[in-house]
Structure formats: structure tokens, C-alpha cells
Amino acid sequence: MRAQWSLLLLLIASVGCDSDPLGIEVSSGRLDNPIAITPHPDGRYLYVVNAGFEREFRGGSVSVYDTTRHRFLSQAGKEIGLFGGQIVTREYTDKEGAERVSALTVSRDPSALIQFSIEARLGDTSKHLKEVSTADTFGEGPFAAAPYGIAVDDDGVMVTHLNSGVVS
């Protein structure tokens, strides 16, 4: 009997020490609960936020769709947190005078604003869409809960928040 208990405890310990994250791995090469879409300024690529509404997923994702080849780029997309929101792209000139493209989206779990740089010329590679920063604070305080909508103008970024009457 003692040997059976020892075997049972060993089995429980080995299962409990599993280091795999919970949930189904996110695929950025297809649509899973698409909630928002924005085009690249040149029109070739579409960036789609997959919200991952079901808690069975580990997160959401941003998928990249090539409108010329009519397929998702399996290496270019990125994982984000669950319950993504709107996504916007914008063109800007960097400090060295080069023309650049970036994208902004949000995640409600955790509440954050996520910025990506876009290197569309790199096609279906992991460097096409690169996470630059994730902000979970706004000014001096924490980012308000449930970010969803995004608007960008010359003065900055505004984010709306679901069910709270807040604009950051």
C-alpha cells in the first residue's frame, strides 16, 4: 500500500510540474475571432486583430494578410494579450528622415497599448511586424481597464475604454 501511495504522489508531482503555459497556442497565420482590421499604407498587406475571446486560448494575435498572394503570412504575425481591440497604422518620418510605418493596437487582458514597427519589405518573416513597446500606464497612473478604440493625430494617441466612459 505504501508503494502505491508513493507512486501516486510521484505521478501527481510530475503532472503538477508541467511548465507548458495553459491554453491553446495562438496562431497568427489564420483568423481566430477577428475583431479589427487596418491596411498597410501601400495597400498590399492587411493587419487583423484576432481577439481570442475564448479563454481556451493563451492570447490573441495580429495576423498579416498578403492581398497580392491572397494568403496569411505564417511567420509575420505576432501574439498579443487576450481580447484585442482596434488597430491603426500610421506613416511617419523618423529622426534620420526615413519614412516609417507603425501600428497600434490594444489588449484588454492585460490592459495595454501595444506599438509595432512594420517592415513590410521583409515579407513573411518574424521581422515584418516587430513589437516596439507595450504601455500599461498613462501619465502617472495605471492604464484604464478594457481599452478598445484607438485614434491617432498629430498631438498623440487617444484610447477609448469599454464600459467605463473613459478616454485616455
N, C-alpha and C positions, 0 to 999 in steps of 0.2 A: 504494500500500500504506500509506503514511504517513497519508493521508487516512482510510483505513478504520480504522486504529488510533485516530486522533483521534476519529472518530465513535463507535467502540466505547467509549472512555473517557468521552466525554460522556454516552452512554446509561447506563453504569454509575453515573456520578456523579449523574445525575438520579434514578435509581431509589433509590440509597443515601441521598439527601437527603429522602426522603419523611418527613414529620413525623407522619403518622397513627399512632396507637397500634396495637400489634399486637393481634390478636384481634377477635372479633365483638362488636359493641356490645351491651351488656346492655339488655334490655327489662324494665322494671318493670311493664308492663301485661299480663303473662301469666305463666304458670308455666314455669319452666325449672329442673328438678331441685329441686322444693320439698322442704325438709327440716324446717321448723318452722313453727308457726302459733300465733298468740295473738289473742284478741278484744279489741276496744276495750271498756272497762268498760260502755258503754251497749249493746253488742251489735250495733251497726249495721255496723261495719267489722271485717274480719279482716286481720291483718298477717302476710304469708307471706314467710319467708326462702327465696330461691332460691339454692342453694349454688354453682351454677356449677362443678360437679365437673370439667367438661371444660376443659382448658387452651385450647381454641379461643376461649373467652370471655375478655373483659378483666377480668371480675369477676363477683360475684354481685349480688343485689338484694333489696330489701324491696318486695314488691308489696302494694297495698292493694285489698281486695275489698269492694264495697258489697253487703251482704246484702239490702238493700231493693230495689235495682235489678238485682241479680244480674249484676254486671259488675265488671271490674277498672277502677280509676281510672288512666288512662294518664298523667296528669300528676303524681299524688300520690306514686308510688313513688320510691325512691332507690337508687342504685348503692352497693354496698359491696364489699369485697375478696372474693377467691375463697374458697370453702369455708366458708360461713357456718355458724352453729350455732343453738342455741336462741334464742328471742326471748320476752321477757316485757314486759307492760305494767303500769304501776302508777299509781294515783292518789295525789296528794299536795297539800298546801296550801303555796303559795309564801309568801315573806316578807311580801307585801302581803295575805295572807289569801284569795287567789283559788284555787279548785280547778283543778288542772292534771293532765294525763296525760302520761306519758313512756313510752318503750320502750327496752329494752336488748337488744343482740344482739352477736354476736362474729364475727370473721373470722379464719380460720387463715392467710391469706396476704394481708396481713401479720397477725401475731398481735396482735389488738387487741380491746378492748371499745369498742363504739360506742353512744352515747346519743343518742336523738332526742326532741324535744318533739313532741307531737301536738296539732294544732289541727283536730279533726275537723269543726268547723263550717265550715271553708273548703272542704270537699268535694274536687272533682277539680282541685286547684291544686298548684303546687310547694311551697306553704307548709303543706300539710296535715301533712306529715312533714318536720321540719327537723332536720338533724344539729346537735347541740349540742357534742359533744366526742368525741374518739377517744383512748383511753388505751392506750399501748403500754409503760407501765411500771407496776409495782405496788410501792408504797413506794419503796424506794431502788434496786431492781433492775429489770431488764427483765421484761416480761410473759412468763410461761412459754409455751412453744410449744404449738400445737394447742389453743387454747381452744374449748370446745364447749358445756357446760351452764352455765345461769345460775340462781341462786336469789337472791331479794331479801327481806330482812327489815328490821326497824327499826334494826338495827345496821349494815347495809350490803349489799354485793353479794358473793356468792361465785361463783367461776367454776371449773368442772372442766376438766381438760385431758386430751385423749385420749392413751393410750399412755404416760403418764408418772407416774401416781399422785400428781398434784399438784392441790391445791385452793388457789386464790388468794382 
